[in-house]
Amino acid sequence: MKKAGLGMLFIVMLSLSAYAQVIKGAAILGTNLSQVDGDEIYGFHKFGLNVGASAIIPIDDRWSVSLETLYSEKGSFRGPQYAPPKDG
């Protein structure tokens, strides 16, 4: 019985200092330039898409925790390497 009373007192004390939870959201949009090693195409010649979403939980005025899901498109671009064959 004594433990139950202490447990209830602990829960009441926690609820007095609790704050409402705030979760903010963010959308992420951008571009990137990437070079993939091993594909024999050198240089940064293709823009890639960078999109995602984020959930932000503020802790205080200067700190927050975030969870992000991002899609990052990578690759390279190669134009025509050889002249087209001639008919004939």
N, C-alpha and C positions, 0 to 999 in steps of 0.2 A: 504494500500500500504506500509505503514511504517513497519507493522508487517511482511509482506512478505519479505521485504528487510532484516530485522533482522534475519528472519528464514534462508534465503539464506546465510547470513554472518556466522551464526552459523554452518551450514552444511559445508561450505568451511573451517572453522577453525577446525572442527572435522576431515575432510579428510586430512588435512595437518599433523596431528599427529597420524594418524592411521597406524597400522602395519598389515602385512599380517597374516592371521590366520594359525596356524600350528596345525594339529591334528596328533598325533602319535598313533600307535596301538601296542598292546602287546598280546602275547599268554601265557596262564597260564596252567601249567601242574604240577601235584604233587600227593602225596598220603596223607592219613590221617588215624589215628586210632580213632575210636569212640566207645562209649559204650552207648547203648540205655537203658534208665531206664524203668523198668516194663516188660521186655521180659524174665526175669528169667534166663538170660545167663549173667554171670558176667565175666569181664575181657576184655582186648583189644586183641582179637585173630584174627581179620580180617582187612586187609588193604583195604581202600576205595579209589576210584579214585576221583581226584580233578582236573577238567578241566574248562577252560573258556577263555573269550576274554575281552580285555580292550581297551578303547579309552582314550588317555591322551592329555590334552590341557595345554601346558606350559604357565604360567603367566609371570615369570621372571626366573632368573638363579636358584633360590632356591625354588620356589613354582610352583605347577601344580595342576590341577583338573582332576580327573579320574572318569570314569563310567565303572563298571565291570558287567559282567554276568557270574556267576559261577555255576557249577554243582558239588555237593558234595555228594558222595555215602556214606551212613551210614548203619550200621547194625552189626550183630555179627554172629559168626559161631559156630555151635554145631555139634560135631561129632556124631557117633552112640552112643546112650545112653544105649541100652540094647544089650545083645548078641542075634544073630539071633535065631529064634525058631528051635528046632531039629525036623527032620521028624520022625514020628514014633509012 
